Amino acid sequence: MAPVGGNRARSSGHPAPSAAYDCDVYELEFTVEPFVEGAPGPHVQAAVDAAGAAGADVEFGPFGSTCRASAADVPGIVAAVTGAALAHGATHVHLHVAAVEAS
């Protein structure tokens, strides 16, 4: 089932966003494994550093890292996090992206 507003392709080949999903800010949460509390490996630090280099202000936590980003920045941050983590030995990368409701 296509989202409300259709599934029109943009010149990039990606579906056009639907008005039903428009949002200005998204929260990204990611966990990179293997993870050892108190001693994150280079794959964890590389993912956090990559998100920061992509423009995100990352909050590093014991159960994962979180940042907020604009809709335009989300794809680049997701690519940076996964690419850096896997390139530095991650076995799993868990990502969750959610729209942040306007307050």
N, CA and C of each residue as an Amber inpcrd file, in Angstrom:
protein
   309
   0.8400000  -1.1670000   0.0000000   0.0000000   0.0000000   0.0000000
   0.8860000   1.2300000   0.0000000   0.6370000   2.1610000  -0.8970000
   1.4180000   3.3880000  -0.9930000   0.9900000   4.3530000   0.1020000
   1.9360000   5.1660000   0.6140000   1.5740000   6.1460000   1.6250000
   0.6200000   7.1850000   1.0400000  -0.0980000   7.8660000   1.9110000
  -1.0110000   8.9180000   1.4750000  -0.2320000   9.9090000   0.6270000
  -0.7680000  10.2890000  -0.5150000  -0.0690000  11.2330000  -1.3760000
   0.6530000  10.5310000  -2.5070000   0.6000000   9.2100000  -2.5630000
   1.2310000   8.4750000  -3.6570000   2.6780000   8.1410000  -3.3920000
   3.2750000   7.5440000  -4.3900000   4.6640000   7.1070000  -4.2780000
   5.3960000   7.5400000  -5.5430000   5.4400000   8.8360000  -5.7650000
   6.0580000   9.3960000  -6.9600000   7.5730000   9.3470000  -6.8320000
   8.2530000   9.0180000  -7.9020000   9.7180000   8.9670000  -7.8730000
  10.2880000  10.3410000  -8.1800000  11.3090000  10.7410000  -7.4270000
  12.0310000  11.9730000  -7.6960000  13.1650000  11.6400000  -8.6440000
  13.8760000  12.6690000  -9.0740000  14.9790000  12.4510000 -10.0040000
  16.0650000  11.5610000  -9.4080000  16.1530000  11.4840000  -8.0820000
  17.1530000  10.6410000  -7.4300000  16.7760000   9.1680000  -7.4740000
  15.5280000   8.8840000  -7.8820000  15.0640000   7.5130000  -7.8970000
  14.3950000   7.0920000  -6.6070000  14.4600000   7.9380000  -5.5670000
  13.8170000   7.6330000  -4.2960000  12.3790000   8.1270000  -4.3370000
  11.4840000   7.4600000  -3.6190000  10.1010000   7.9210000  -3.5970000
  10.0140000   9.3360000  -3.0360000   9.1140000  10.1100000  -3.5770000
   8.8760000  11.4510000  -3.0550000   8.2190000  11.3330000  -1.6880000
   8.5520000  12.2400000  -0.7610000   7.9240000  12.1600000   0.5540000
   6.4440000  12.4640000   0.4620000   5.7000000  11.8190000   1.2970000
   4.2620000  12.0320000   1.3450000   3.9640000  13.1180000   2.3570000
   2.9460000  13.8980000   2.0930000   2.5430000  14.9430000   3.0350000
   2.2120000  14.3380000   4.3930000   1.7420000  13.0880000   4.4120000
   1.3920000  12.4450000   5.6750000   2.6180000  12.1750000   6.5350000
   3.8090000  12.1630000   5.9490000   5.0260000  11.8500000   6.6770000
   5.9620000  13.0430000   6.8220000   5.5560000  14.2100000   6.3420000
   6.4280000  15.3810000   6.4300000   6.7470000  15.6920000   7.8900000
   8.0050000  15.9360000   8.1490000   8.4690000  16.2710000   9.4900000
   9.7670000  17.0260000   9.3390000  10.0150000  17.9880000  10.2070000
  11.2310000  18.7740000  10.1270000  12.3910000  18.1530000  10.8890000
  12.0930000  17.4750000  11.9960000  13.1470000  16.9420000  12.8550000
  12.8880000  15.4640000  13.1470000  13.9580000  14.6930000  13.0930000
  13.8970000  13.2690000  13.3960000  14.9000000  12.9440000  14.4950000
  14.5610000  11.9390000  15.2870000  15.4940000  11.4430000  16.2880000
  16.0490000  10.1240000  15.7940000  17.3550000  10.0100000  15.8400000
  18.0310000   8.7800000  15.4440000  18.6370000   8.1470000  16.6870000
  18.3850000   6.8830000  16.8790000  19.0100000   6.1210000  17.9510000
  19.7740000   4.9830000  17.2960000  21.0060000   4.7720000  17.7190000
  21.7610000   3.6580000  17.1490000  22.6020000   2.9730000  18.2050000
  22.7050000   1.6650000  18.0320000  23.5330000   0.8260000  18.8890000
  24.4260000   0.0020000  17.9750000  25.6970000  -0.0260000  18.3080000
  26.6820000  -0.7450000  17.5010000  27.2280000  -1.8880000  18.3430000
  27.2320000  -3.0760000  17.7760000  27.7040000  -4.2530000  18.5140000
  28.8850000  -4.8980000  17.8090000  29.7240000  -5.6010000  18.4880000
  29.6280000  -5.9100000  19.9070000  29.9000000  -4.6690000  20.7620000
  29.2250000  -4.6030000  21.8920000  29.3700000  -3.4690000  22.7990000
  29.7240000  -3.9900000  24.1740000  30.7580000  -3.4260000  24.7550000
  31.1700000  -3.7660000  26.1070000  31.0710000  -2.4910000  26.9220000
  30.1460000  -2.4700000  27.8910000  29.9450000  -1.2740000  28.6980000
  31.2450000  -0.8390000  29.3600000  31.5340000   0.4300000  29.2400000
  32.7460000   0.9880000  29.8260000  33.9640000   0.8610000  28.9410000
  33.8700000   0.0900000  27.8690000  35.0110000  -0.1070000  26.9710000
  34.5180000  -0.2640000  25.5320000  33.8730000   0.7970000  24.9900000
  33.3990000   0.6760000  23.6070000  34.5750000   0.5080000  22.6510000
  34.4100000  -0.3840000  21.7160000  35.4810000  -0.6430000  20.7570000
  35.5750000   0.4290000  19.6930000  36.5490000   0.2930000  18.7990000
  36.7480000   1.2870000  17.7460000  35.5610000   1.3840000  16.7900000
  34.8100000   0.3020000  16.6330000  33.6300000   0.3180000  15.7690000
  32.5280000   1.2050000  16.3470000  32.4320000   1.2550000  17.6770000
  31.4400000   2.1090000  18.3340000  31.8690000   3.5680000  18.2190000
  33.1140000   3.8500000  18.5590000  33.6010000   5.2260000  18.5050000
  33.5870000   5.7630000  17.0820000  33.9010000   4.9140000  16.1100000
  33.8850000   5.3440000  14.7070000  32.4850000   5.7600000  14.2760000
  31.4680000   5.0400000  14.7170000  30.0840000   5.3830000  14.3750000
  29.6770000   6.7140000  14.9870000  30.0220000   6.9180000  16.2480000
  29.7020000   8.1790000  16.9280000  30.4340000   9.3370000  16.2540000
  31.7110000   9.1390000  15.9600000  32.4990000  10.1850000  15.2940000
  31.9500000  10.5000000  13.9030000  31.5230000   9.4780000  13.1820000
  30.9830000   9.6760000  11.8340000  29.6810000  10.4710000  11.8820000
  28.8370000  10.1880000  12.8630000  27.6020000  10.9570000  13.0090000
  27.9240000  12.4170000  13.2990000  28.9020000  12.6380000  14.1550000
  29.3200000  14.0070000  14.4580000  29.8830000  14.7190000  13.2460000
  30.6790000  14.0150000  12.4650000  31.2560000  14.6020000  11.2560000
  30.1770000  14.9150000  10.2170000  29.0630000  14.1870000  10.2860000
  27.9480000  14.4210000   9.3600000  27.0350000  15.5410000   9.8560000
  27.3820000  16.1480000  10.9880000  26.6360000  17.2950000  11.4820000
  25.7400000  17.0500000  12.6730000  25.7290000  15.8370000  13.2060000
  24.8620000  15.5240000  14.3400000  25.5750000  15.7900000  15.6600000
  24.8220000  16.2370000  16.6430000  25.3120000  16.3980000  18.0080000
  24.8810000  15.1410000  18.7540000  25.8060000  14.1990000  18.9160000
  25.4740000  12.8640000  19.4220000  25.5580000  12.8190000  20.9380000
  24.5240000  12.2300000  21.5500000  24.5160000  11.9620000  22.9740000
  24.8380000  10.4820000  23.1420000  26.0190000  10.1910000  23.6620000
  26.4860000   8.8110000  23.8230000  25.9650000   8.2770000  25.1430000
  25.2740000   7.1370000  25.0950000  24.7190000   6.5650000  26.3130000
  25.0910000   5.1140000  26.4810000  24.7760000   4.5520000  27.6490000
  25.1570000   3.1710000  27.9460000  24.3920000   2.1300000  27.1240000
  23.2280000   2.5030000  26.5950000  22.4300000   1.5490000  25.8320000
  22.2880000   1.9460000  24.3730000  23.0120000   2.9690000  23.9560000
  22.9510000   3.4290000  22.5810000  23.2460000   4.9070000  22.5180000
  23.3010000   5.4170000  21.3190000  23.5870000   6.8270000  21.0950000
  22.3910000   7.4560000  20.4020000  22.1610000   8.7260000  20.6810000
  21.0010000   9.4290000  20.1620000  21.4170000  10.7730000  19.6050000
  20.7380000  11.1900000  18.5390000  20.9200000  12.5380000  18.0160000
  19.6440000  12.9510000  17.3080000  19.5010000  14.2310000  17.0620000
  18.3730000  14.7620000  16.2960000  18.9310000  15.4150000  15.0500000
  18.1630000  15.3250000  13.9820000  18.6320000  15.8670000  12.7100000
  17.4500000  16.2740000  11.8450000  17.7450000  17.1380000  10.8950000
  16.7220000  17.5350000   9.9350000  16.4660000  16.3830000   8.9770000
  15.3230000  16.4320000   8.3230000  14.9810000  15.3970000   7.3490000
  16.0480000  15.3060000   6.2670000  16.6050000  16.4250000   5.8730000
  17.6330000  16.4370000   4.8220000  18.9260000  15.7770000   5.2710000
  19.2310000  15.8470000   6.5720000  20.4890000  15.2950000   7.0860000
  20.4160000  13.8220000   7.4650000  19.2190000  13.3000000   7.6980000
  19.0620000  11.9260000   8.1760000  19.7370000  10.8960000   7.2670000
  19.5090000  10.9070000   5.9520000  20.1400000   9.8680000   5.1160000
  21.6710000   9.8680000   5.2030000  22.2770000  11.0350000   5.2360000
  23.7350000  11.1140000   5.3350000  24.2570000  10.6090000   6.6640000
  23.5400000  10.9000000   7.7330000  23.9570000  10.4340000   9.0590000
  23.8170000   8.9210000   9.1480000  22.7110000   8.3840000   8.6510000
  22.5100000   6.9270000   8.6630000  23.6190000   6.2370000   7.8720000
  23.9380000   6.7650000   6.6990000  25.0060000   6.1780000   5.8800000
  26.3540000   6.2720000   6.5760000  26.6290000   7.4050000   7.1960000
  27.9130000   7.5950000   7.8800000  28.0570000   6.6430000   9.0600000
  27.0070000   6.5230000   9.8600000  27.0450000   5.6460000  11.0380000
  27.2480000   4.1950000  10.6200000  26.4440000   3.7100000   9.6920000
  26.5620000   2.3040000   9.2970000  27.8840000   2.0280000   8.5950000
  28.2900000   2.9120000   7.7180000  29.5500000   2.7120000   7.0020000
  30.7470000   2.6640000   7.9310000  30.8160000   3.6130000   8.8640000
  31.9520000   3.6620000   9.7940000  31.9490000   2.4680000  10.7360000
  30.7780000   2.1140000  11.2580000  30.7060000   0.9800000  12.1920000
  31.1530000  -0.3110000  11.5200000  30.6180000  -0.5810000  10.3420000
  30.9690000  -1.8220000   9.6460000  32.4240000  -1.8380000   9.2050000
  32.9370000  -0.7030000   8.7870000  34.3370000  -0.6230000   8.3620000
  35.3070000  -0.8450000   9.5220000  34.8170000  -0.6470000  10.7590000
  35.6880000  -0.8080000  11.9280000  35.3560000  -2.0490000  12.7590000
  34.6410000  -3.0190000  12.1650000  34.4760000  -4.3030000  12.8150000
  33.1570000  -4.5740000  13.5040000  32.1470000  -3.7290000  13.3020000
  30.8430000  -4.0070000  13.9250000  30.2350000  -5.2800000  13.3490000
  29.5520000  -6.0180000  14.2050000  28.8370000  -7.2080000  13.7530000
  27.3560000  -6.9180000  13.5560000  26.8450000  -5.9030000  14.2380000
  25.4510000  -5.4740000  14.1260000  25.3810000  -3.9600000  14.3010000
  24.4840000  -3.3250000  13.5490000  24.1700000  -1.9170000  13.7490000
  22.6450000  -1.8280000  13.8280000  22.1550000  -1.3970000  14.9560000
  20.7190000  -1.2370000  15.1570000  20.4110000   0.2500000  15.0590000
  19.4930000   0.6010000  14.1710000  19.1130000   2.0000000  13.9620000
  17.6110000   2.1540000  14.1080000  17.2190000   3.2320000  14.7350000
  15.8060000   3.5670000  14.8440000  15.6950000   5.0500000  14.5110000
  14.8300000   5.3680000  13.5760000  14.6070000   6.7570000  13.1830000
  13.1390000   7.0570000  13.4000000  12.8620000   8.1340000  14.1210000
  11.4750000   8.4940000  14.4170000  11.2640000   9.9910000  14.2820000
  10.1180000  10.3590000  13.7740000   9.7540000  11.7650000  13.6700000
   9.5670000  12.3330000  15.0710000  10.0280000  13.5770000  15.2490000
   9.8400000  14.2760000  16.5140000   8.6780000  15.2300000  16.3210000
   7.6650000  15.0730000  17.1450000   6.4840000  15.9280000  17.0220000
   6.8280000  17.3510000  17.4240000   6.2810000  18.3010000  16.6760000
   6.4810000  19.7160000  16.9920000   5.8270000  20.0210000  18.3230000
   6.4970000  20.8390000  19.1030000   5.9050000  21.1650000  20.4230000
   5.3720000  22.5720000  20.4350000
